[in-house]
Amino acid sequence: MPFEAIIPPGSPPPLAPYSPGTKAGGFIYVSGTLAIGPKGETVGAGDATAQTRFVLESIKSVIEAGGGTMKDVVFNQIFLKDLSDYAAMNAVYKEYFPETPPARYCIQTPLVRPEFLVEIATTAYVGT
């Protein structure tokens, strides 16, 4: 099945060989998203609330570039550097998914750089 890469305007330079998102078979897959600004800088260092908001806004831009909305999100994979940031992440998360939130999981794990506190990967269904 062919897929199309989704690279919204202003996307940060990737840390590895990947696209911010791809679209295939009616689904949009958003790569693990970190708080990386358009010039490669860390956004919200030390602030899980700011990083979560930036990550979800980045995910939103990929989904919208692929023709969807946050209401199309069906699954999120959430990675936290420290579970003490769970409440802060959830407070912001609820703003983006206020009704009928998507399925998800959340685990604690080291992230690719020590300054990153939150990473989220997303799947959205936009139909064929």
C-alpha positions, 0 to 999 in steps of 0.5 A: 500500500503506498503512503504519502509523507506529511511534513507541515510547514515549520516542522523541526529538522528530524533527529533521525531519518523519519517523516513527521507523519504519513498517510496510508489507507485512511490513517494518519500516523504521526511519528513520536513527537517531542518538544522541538522547535522549528530551528531544532531548539528544545521548547519548554525545558523543565516544564512538562505542561509546556512540552505537552502543549507544544507536542500536541500542537505539533501533532495537530499540525501534522494531522491537519496537514493530512486532512484531519482534525484532533477529533479523528485521533483514535490512539495515542502512545505517550512516553514520559521521562518521569511519572511525576509529570503524569498529572501535568501531561493529563491536564493539557491532554484533556484540553485537546481531547475533552470528549470521547478521548482516544485509546492510549497508553502511557509509560515511563521511559528515558527519551532520546535527550535528557531535556525532553520530558514528553513524547507522543505518537498518534494514529488518526483515522480520516477515511479513504 
